[in-house]
């Protein structure tokens, strides 16, 4: 608790919300877990892992994520499938 409060005082001075709201947001995050936000490094790591999959596994993953068969068929190579994968991830919450 003390670390959060000290960090807020140090870095949150320009924040438009107060410490109680920040703590509620942290509690909500802990309770609900997953959010619709993905850090750019996390996106790169996921895309890198996806790129190493076999063609069949990539297509299976894309289908599981909700890609249409026509979208998958337009992908000529791994680069195209990875681009579709990244697009599906970044537009998932929208």
N, CA, C and O atoms as a GROMACS GRO file, in nm:
protein
  376
    1UNK      N    1   0.082  -0.118   0.000
    1UNK     CA    2   0.000   0.000   0.000
    1UNK      C    3   0.088   0.126   0.000
    1UNK      O    4   0.062   0.221  -0.073
    2UNK      N    5   0.189   0.124   0.082
    2UNK     CA    6   0.278   0.239   0.091
    2UNK      C    7   0.350   0.268  -0.039
    2UNK      O    8   0.367   0.385  -0.075
    3UNK      N    9   0.391   0.165  -0.108
    3UNK     CA   10   0.460   0.185  -0.236
    3UNK      C   11   0.369   0.248  -0.339
    3UNK      O   12   0.410   0.338  -0.413
    4UNK      N   13   0.246   0.201  -0.344
    4UNK     CA   14   0.150   0.258  -0.439
    4UNK      C   15   0.126   0.404  -0.406
    4UNK      O   16   0.126   0.490  -0.495
    5UNK      N   17   0.105   0.432  -0.280
    5UNK     CA   18   0.079   0.570  -0.238
    5UNK      C   19   0.199   0.661  -0.269
    5UNK      O   20   0.182   0.772  -0.320
    6UNK      N   21   0.319   0.614  -0.238
    6UNK     CA   22   0.439   0.694  -0.267
    6UNK      C   23   0.459   0.714  -0.417
    6UNK      O   24   0.494   0.823  -0.462
    7UNK      N   25   0.434   0.608  -0.494
    7UNK     CA   26   0.448   0.621  -0.640
    7UNK      C   27   0.345   0.719  -0.695
    7UNK      O   28   0.376   0.798  -0.784
    8UNK      N   29   0.224   0.713  -0.642
    8UNK     CA   30   0.121   0.806  -0.688
    8UNK      C   31   0.162   0.950  -0.658
    8UNK      O   32   0.148   1.038  -0.742
    9UNK      N   33   0.213   0.972  -0.538
    9UNK     CA   34   0.256   1.107  -0.502
    9UNK      C   35   0.371   1.153  -0.591
    9UNK      O   36   0.380   1.271  -0.627
   10UNK      N   37   0.459   1.061  -0.626
   10UNK     CA   38   0.576   1.098  -0.705
   10UNK      C   39   0.541   1.117  -0.853
   10UNK      O   40   0.585   1.214  -0.915
   11UNK      N   41   0.462   1.024  -0.909
   11UNK     CA   42   0.438   1.026  -1.053
   11UNK      C   43   0.299   1.071  -1.093
   11UNK      O   44   0.276   1.106  -1.209
   12UNK      N   45   0.206   1.070  -1.001
   12UNK     CA   46   0.068   1.100  -1.036
   12UNK      C   47   0.024   1.240  -1.004
   12UNK      O   48  -0.096   1.267  -0.996
   13UNK      N   49   0.116   1.330  -0.985
   13UNK     CA   50   0.080   1.466  -0.946
   13UNK      C   51   0.002   1.538  -1.055
   13UNK      O   52  -0.077   1.628  -1.025
   14UNK      N   53   0.022   1.501  -1.182
   14UNK     CA   54  -0.052   1.566  -1.289
   14UNK      C   55  -0.180   1.488  -1.324
   14UNK      O   56  -0.251   1.524  -1.417
   15UNK      N   57  -0.208   1.383  -1.249
   15UNK     CA   58  -0.326   1.300  -1.276
   15UNK      C   59  -0.454   1.376  -1.242
   15UNK      O   60  -0.459   1.450  -1.144
   16UNK      N   61  -0.557   1.356  -1.324
   16UNK     CA   62  -0.685   1.421  -1.299
   16UNK      C   63  -0.772   1.340  -1.204
   16UNK      O   64  -0.877   1.386  -1.159
   17UNK      N   65  -0.728   1.218  -1.174
   17UNK     CA   66  -0.804   1.136  -1.078
   17UNK      C   67  -0.722   1.121  -0.951
   17UNK      O   68  -0.600   1.129  -0.954
   18UNK      N   69  -0.789   1.100  -0.842
   18UNK     CA   70  -0.722   1.089  -0.714
   18UNK      C   71  -0.675   0.948  -0.683
   18UNK      O   72  -0.704   0.853  -0.756
   19UNK      N   73  -0.602   0.936  -0.574
   19UNK     CA   74  -0.548   0.808  -0.530
   19UNK      C   75  -0.658   0.705  -0.505
   19UNK      O   76  -0.640   0.589  -0.545
   20UNK      N   77  -0.772   0.740  -0.442
   20UNK     CA   78  -0.876   0.638  -0.422
   20UNK      C   79  -0.926   0.577  -0.553
   20UNK      O   80  -0.950   0.456  -0.559
   21UNK      N   81  -0.940   0.658  -0.657
   21UNK     CA   82  -0.985   0.608  -0.787
   21UNK      C   83  -0.879   0.517  -0.849
   21UNK      O   84  -0.911   0.414  -0.908
   22UNK      N   85  -0.753   0.554  -0.834
   22UNK     CA   86  -0.644   0.471  -0.885
   22UNK      C   87  -0.646   0.335  -0.816
   22UNK      O   88  -0.632   0.232  -0.882
   23UNK      N   89  -0.665   0.335  -0.686
   23UNK     CA   90  -0.669   0.209  -0.611
   23UNK      C   91  -0.790   0.124  -0.650
   23UNK      O   92  -0.780   0.002  -0.658
   24UNK      N   93  -0.904   0.189  -0.675
   24UNK     CA   94  -1.022   0.114  -0.722
   24UNK      C   95  -0.996   0.051  -0.858
   24UNK      O   96  -1.034  -0.063  -0.884
   25UNK      N   97  -0.930   0.127  -0.946
   25UNK     CA   98  -0.897   0.075  -1.078
   25UNK      C   99  -0.801  -0.045  -1.068
   25UNK      O  100  -0.815  -0.142  -1.143
   26UNK      N  101  -0.706  -0.037  -0.977
   26UNK     CA  102  -0.614  -0.149  -0.956
   26UNK      C  103  -0.691  -0.270  -0.906
   26UNK      O  104  -0.668  -0.382  -0.953
   27UNK      N  105  -0.782  -0.249  -0.811
   27UNK     CA  106  -0.862  -0.360  -0.758
   27UNK      C  107  -0.950  -0.421  -0.867
   27UNK      O  108  -0.963  -0.543  -0.875
   28UNK      N  109  -1.009  -0.338  -0.951
   28UNK     CA  110  -1.090  -0.389  -1.063
   28UNK      C  111  -1.006  -0.473  -1.157
   28UNK      O  112  -1.049  -0.578  -1.203
   29UNK      N  113  -0.886  -0.426  -1.184
   29UNK     CA  114  -0.796  -0.500  -1.273
   29UNK      C  115  -0.762  -0.636  -1.213
   29UNK      O  116  -0.763  -0.738  -1.282
   30UNK      N  117  -0.733  -0.638  -1.084
   30UNK     CA  118  -0.698  -0.764  -1.018
   30UNK      C  119  -0.817  -0.859  -1.018
   30UNK      O  120  -0.800  -0.979  -1.041
   31UNK      N  121  -0.936  -0.808  -0.993
   31UNK     CA  122  -1.056  -0.892  -0.989
   31UNK      C  123  -1.096  -0.943  -1.127
   31UNK      O  124  -1.134  -1.059  -1.142
   32UNK      N  125  -1.087  -0.857  -1.227
   32UNK     CA  126  -1.134  -0.894  -1.360
   32UNK      C  127  -1.027  -0.956  -1.448
   32UNK      O  128  -1.057  -1.021  -1.548
   33UNK      N  129  -0.903  -0.936  -1.411
   33UNK     CA  130  -0.794  -0.996  -1.486
   33UNK      C  131  -0.772  -0.932  -1.620
   33UNK      O  132  -0.722  -0.819  -1.628
   34UNK      N  133  -0.807  -1.002  -1.725
   34UNK     CA  134  -0.776  -0.961  -1.861
   34UNK      C  135  -0.841  -0.828  -1.898
   34UNK      O  136  -0.954  -0.799  -1.857
   35UNK      N  137  -0.769  -0.748  -1.975
   35UNK     CA  138  -0.823  -0.623  -2.026
   35UNK      C  139  -0.815  -0.626  -2.177
   35UNK      O  140  -0.758  -0.719  -2.235
   36UNK      N  141  -0.871  -0.529  -2.240
   36UNK     CA  142  -0.867  -0.523  -2.386
   36UNK      C  143  -0.738  -0.459  -2.437
   36UNK      O  144  -0.720  -0.443  -2.558
   37UNK      N  145  -0.648  -0.422  -2.347
   37UNK     CA  146  -0.524  -0.356  -2.387
   37UNK      C  147  -0.409  -0.454  -2.392
   37UNK      O  148  -0.400  -0.546  -2.310
   38UNK      N  149  -0.323  -0.436  -2.490
   38UNK     CA  150  -0.206  -0.520  -2.507
   38UNK      C  151  -0.086  -0.431  -2.531
   38UNK      O  152  -0.088  -0.344  -2.619
   39UNK      N  153   0.017  -0.451  -2.453
   39UNK     CA  154   0.140  -0.373  -2.467
   39UNK      C  155   0.205  -0.407  -2.601
   39UNK      O  156   0.202  -0.522  -2.643
   40UNK      N  157   0.263  -0.308  -2.669
   40UNK     CA  158   0.326  -0.334  -2.799
   40UNK      C  159   0.431  -0.447  -2.796
   40UNK      O  160   0.442  -0.523  -2.892
   41UNK      N  161   0.506  -0.457  -2.687
   41UNK     CA  162   0.605  -0.564  -2.677
   41UNK      C  163   0.535  -0.699  -2.670
   41UNK      O  164   0.580  -0.796  -2.730
   42UNK      N  165   0.424  -0.705  -2.597
   42UNK     CA  166   0.347  -0.829  -2.589
   42UNK      C  167   0.293  -0.868  -2.726
   42UNK      O  168   0.291  -0.987  -2.759
   43UNK      N  169   0.249  -0.772  -2.803
   43UNK     CA  170   0.200  -0.798  -2.938
   43UNK      C  171   0.312  -0.854  -3.025
   43UNK      O  172   0.290  -0.950  -3.100
   44UNK      N  173   0.430  -0.796  -3.017
   44UNK     CA  174   0.544  -0.845  -3.094
   44UNK      C  175   0.580  -0.988  -3.055
   44UNK      O  176   0.610  -1.071  -3.141
   45UNK      N  177   0.575  -1.017  -2.924
   45UNK     CA  178   0.608  -1.152  -2.878
   45UNK      C  179   0.506  -1.253  -2.929
   45UNK      O  180   0.543  -1.362  -2.973
   46UNK      N  181   0.378  -1.218  -2.923
   46UNK     CA  182   0.274  -1.308  -2.972
   46UNK      C  183   0.289  -1.331  -3.122
   46UNK      O  184   0.276  -1.444  -3.170
   47UNK      N  185   0.316  -1.225  -3.196
   47UNK     CA  186   0.332  -1.237  -3.341
   47UNK      C  187   0.454  -1.322  -3.375
   47UNK      O  188   0.452  -1.399  -3.471
   48UNK      N  189   0.560  -1.308  -3.298
   48UNK     CA  190   0.681  -1.385  -3.321
   48UNK      C  191   0.654  -1.534  -3.297
   48UNK      O  192   0.698  -1.619  -3.375
   49UNK      N  193   0.582  -1.565  -3.190
   49UNK     CA  194   0.546  -1.706  -3.164
   49UNK      C  195   0.456  -1.760  -3.274
   49UNK      O  196   0.473  -1.874  -3.319
   50UNK      N  197   0.361  -1.679  -3.317
   50UNK     CA  198   0.269  -1.721  -3.423
   50UNK      C  199   0.346  -1.751  -3.551
   50UNK      O  200   0.317  -1.850  -3.619
   51UNK      N  201   0.444  -1.667  -3.584
   51UNK     CA  202   0.521  -1.681  -3.707
   51UNK      C  203   0.598  -1.814  -3.711
   51UNK      O  204   0.621  -1.869  -3.819
   52UNK      N  205   0.637  -1.865  -3.594
   52UNK     CA  206   0.714  -1.989  -3.588
   52UNK      C  207   0.627  -2.114  -3.602
   52UNK      O  208   0.681  -2.224  -3.616
   53UNK      N  209   0.494  -2.100  -3.598
   53UNK     CA  210   0.404  -2.215  -3.612
   53UNK      C  211   0.406  -2.268  -3.754
   53UNK      O  212   0.443  -2.196  -3.847
   54UNK      N  213   0.365  -2.393  -3.770
   54UNK     CA  214   0.351  -2.449  -3.904
   54UNK      C  215   0.232  -2.383  -3.973
   54UNK      O  216   0.149  -2.320  -3.908
   55UNK      N  217   0.223  -2.399  -4.104
   55UNK     CA  218   0.114  -2.339  -4.182
   55UNK      C  219  -0.021  -2.388  -4.127
   55UNK      O  220  -0.113  -2.308  -4.108
   56UNK      N  221  -0.032  -2.517  -4.104
   56UNK     CA  222  -0.158  -2.574  -4.054
   56UNK      C  223  -0.196  -2.518  -3.918
   56UNK      O  224  -0.313  -2.487  -3.893
   57UNK      N  225  -0.097  -2.505  -3.830
   57UNK     CA  226  -0.125  -2.449  -3.697
   57UNK      C  227  -0.161  -2.302  -3.705
   57UNK      O  228  -0.247  -2.255  -3.629
   58UNK      N  229  -0.097  -2.228  -3.796
   58UNK     CA  230  -0.132  -2.087  -3.813
   58UNK      C  231  -0.276  -2.074  -3.861
   58UNK      O  232  -0.352  -1.992  -3.808
   59UNK      N  233  -0.313  -2.154  -3.959
   59UNK     CA  234  -0.450  -2.147  -4.012
   59UNK      C  235  -0.551  -2.188  -3.906
   59UNK      O  236  -0.658  -2.128  -3.895
   60UNK      N  237  -0.518  -2.290  -3.827
   60UNK     CA  238  -0.607  -2.333  -3.720
   60UNK      C  239  -0.626  -2.221  -3.618
   60UNK      O  240  -0.738  -2.194  -3.574
   61UNK      N  241  -0.516  -2.155  -3.581
   61UNK     CA  242  -0.524  -2.046  -3.483
   61UNK      C  243  -0.608  -1.931  -3.537
   61UNK      O  244  -0.688  -1.872  -3.464
   62UNK      N  245  -0.590  -1.899  -3.664
   62UNK     CA  246  -0.668  -1.790  -3.724
   62UNK      C  247  -0.816  -1.823  -3.726
   62UNK      O  248  -0.899  -1.737  -3.697
   63UNK      N  249  -0.850  -1.948  -3.760
   63UNK     CA  250  -0.991  -1.989  -3.759
   63UNK      C  251  -1.049  -1.978  -3.619
   63UNK      O  252  -1.161  -1.931  -3.600
   64UNK      N  253  -0.971  -2.022  -3.521
   64UNK     CA  254  -1.015  -2.018  -3.381
   64UNK      C  255  -1.037  -1.874  -3.334
   64UNK      O  256  -1.121  -1.849  -3.247
   65UNK      N  257  -0.961  -1.782  -3.390
   65UNK     CA  258  -0.974  -1.641  -3.352
   65UNK      C  259  -1.088  -1.571  -3.425
   65UNK      O  260  -1.119  -1.456  -3.397
   66UNK      N  261  -1.152  -1.643  -3.519
   66UNK     CA  262  -1.267  -1.585  -3.586
   66UNK      C  263  -1.241  -1.533  -3.726
   66UNK      O  264  -1.325  -1.464  -3.783
   67UNK      N  265  -1.125  -1.566  -3.782
   67UNK     CA  266  -1.096  -1.523  -3.920
   67UNK      C  267  -1.184  -1.602  -4.016
   67UNK      O  268  -1.210  -1.721  -3.996
   68UNK      N  269  -1.228  -1.535  -4.121
   68UNK     CA  270  -1.309  -1.601  -4.224
   68UNK      C  271  -1.219  -1.684  -4.314
   68UNK      O  272  -1.101  -1.653  -4.332
   69UNK      N  273  -1.275  -1.791  -4.370
   69UNK     CA  274  -1.196  -1.877  -4.458
   69UNK      C  275  -1.142  -1.799  -4.577
   69UNK      O  276  -1.029  -1.823  -4.622
   70UNK      N  277  -1.221  -1.706  -4.627
   70UNK     CA  278  -1.176  -1.626  -4.741
   70UNK      C  279  -1.056  -1.538  -4.704
   70UNK      O  280  -0.968  -1.517  -4.787
   71UNK      N  281  -1.054  -1.488  -4.580
   71UNK     CA  282  -0.940  -1.408  -4.535
   71UNK      C  283  -0.814  -1.493  -4.527
   71UNK      O  284  -0.706  -1.450  -4.566
   72UNK      N  285  -0.830  -1.614  -4.477
   72UNK     CA  286  -0.715  -1.703  -4.462
   72UNK      C  287  -0.662  -1.745  -4.599
   72UNK      O  288  -0.541  -1.755  -4.618
   73UNK      N  289  -0.753  -1.770  -4.693
   73UNK     CA  290  -0.710  -1.813  -4.827
   73UNK      C  291  -0.634  -1.704  -4.900
   73UNK      O  292  -0.550  -1.734  -4.985
   74UNK      N  293  -0.662  -1.578  -4.871
   74UNK     CA  294  -0.591  -1.469  -4.937
   74UNK      C  295  -0.448  -1.454  -4.887
   74UNK      O  296  -0.367  -1.386  -4.950
   75UNK      N  297  -0.416  -1.517  -4.776
   75UNK     CA  298  -0.281  -1.512  -4.721
   75UNK      C  299  -0.191  -1.608  -4.799
   75UNK      O  300  -0.212  -1.730  -4.795
   76UNK      N  301  -0.094  -1.555  -4.867
   76UNK     CA  302  -0.006  -1.635  -4.953
   76UNK      C  303   0.106  -1.701  -4.873
   76UNK      O  304   0.146  -1.814  -4.901
   77UNK      N  305   0.156  -1.629  -4.773
   77UNK     CA  306   0.272  -1.680  -4.698
   77UNK      C  307   0.256  -1.649  -4.549
   77UNK      O  308   0.156  -1.594  -4.505
   78UNK      N  309   0.359  -1.687  -4.474
   78UNK     CA  310   0.357  -1.667  -4.329
   78UNK      C  311   0.347  -1.520  -4.292
   78UNK      O  312   0.283  -1.484  -4.193
   79UNK      N  313   0.411  -1.435  -4.371
   79UNK     CA  314   0.407  -1.291  -4.344
   79UNK      C  315   0.263  -1.239  -4.352
   79UNK      O  316   0.221  -1.160  -4.268
   80UNK      N  317   0.188  -1.283  -4.452
   80UNK     CA  318   0.048  -1.241  -4.467
   80UNK      C  319  -0.038  -1.294  -4.352
   80UNK      O  320  -0.123  -1.224  -4.299
   81UNK      N  321  -0.014  -1.422  -4.315
   81UNK     CA  322  -0.091  -1.480  -4.204
   81UNK      C  323  -0.060  -1.409  -4.073
   81UNK      O  324  -0.149  -1.387  -3.991
   82UNK      N  325   0.067  -1.372  -4.053
   82UNK     CA  326   0.106  -1.300  -3.931
   82UNK      C  327   0.041  -1.162  -3.929
   82UNK      O  328  -0.002  -1.116  -3.823
   83UNK      N  329   0.035  -1.097  -4.043
   83UNK     CA  330  -0.029  -0.965  -4.052
   83UNK      C  331  -0.178  -0.977  -4.016
   83UNK      O  332  -0.231  -0.892  -3.944
   84UNK      N  333  -0.244  -1.082  -4.065
   84UNK     CA  334  -0.384  -1.105  -4.031
   84UNK      C  335  -0.399  -1.134  -3.882
   84UNK      O  336  -0.493  -1.085  -3.818
   85UNK      N  337  -0.308  -1.213  -3.827
   85UNK     CA  338  -0.307  -1.244  -3.684
   85UNK      C  339  -0.297  -1.116  -3.601
   85UNK      O  340  -0.374  -1.097  -3.507
   86UNK      N  341  -0.203  -1.029  -3.636
   86UNK     CA  342  -0.185  -0.903  -3.564
   86UNK      C  343  -0.312  -0.817  -3.574
   86UNK      O  344  -0.352  -0.753  -3.476
   87UNK      N  345  -0.372  -0.815  -3.691
   87UNK     CA  346  -0.493  -0.738  -3.712
   87UNK      C  347  -0.608  -0.792  -3.625
   87UNK      O  348  -0.684  -0.714  -3.567
   88UNK      N  349  -0.619  -0.922  -3.618
   88UNK     CA  350  -0.724  -0.983  -3.536
   88UNK      C  351  -0.705  -0.951  -3.387
   88UNK      O  352  -0.801  -0.925  -3.315
   89UNK      N  353  -0.580  -0.954  -3.344
   89UNK     CA  354  -0.552  -0.924  -3.203
   89UNK      C  355  -0.583  -0.778  -3.171
   89UNK      O  356  -0.649  -0.748  -3.072
   90UNK      N  357  -0.535  -0.687  -3.254
   90UNK     CA  358  -0.551  -0.545  -3.223
   90UNK      C  359  -0.694  -0.496  -3.240
   90UNK      O  360  -0.732  -0.397  -3.177
   91UNK      N  361  -0.773  -0.563  -3.321
   91UNK     CA  362  -0.912  -0.522  -3.340
   91UNK      C  363  -1.010  -0.606  -3.260
   91UNK      O  364  -1.131  -0.591  -3.275
   92UNK      N  365  -0.958  -0.696  -3.176
   92UNK     CA  366  -1.045  -0.787  -3.100
   92UNK      C  367  -1.140  -0.714  -3.007
   92UNK      O  368  -1.257  -0.752  -2.996
   93UNK      N  369  -1.091  -0.610  -2.940
   93UNK     CA  370  -1.175  -0.538  -2.844
   93UNK      C  371  -1.268  -0.438  -2.907
   93UNK      O  372  -1.347  -0.375  -2.836
   94UNK      N  373  -1.263  -0.421  -3.040
   94UNK     CA  374  -1.342  -0.317  -3.106
   94UNK      C  375  -1.466  -0.372  -3.169
   94UNK      O  376  -1.543  -0.298  -3.229
   0.00000   0.00000   0.00000
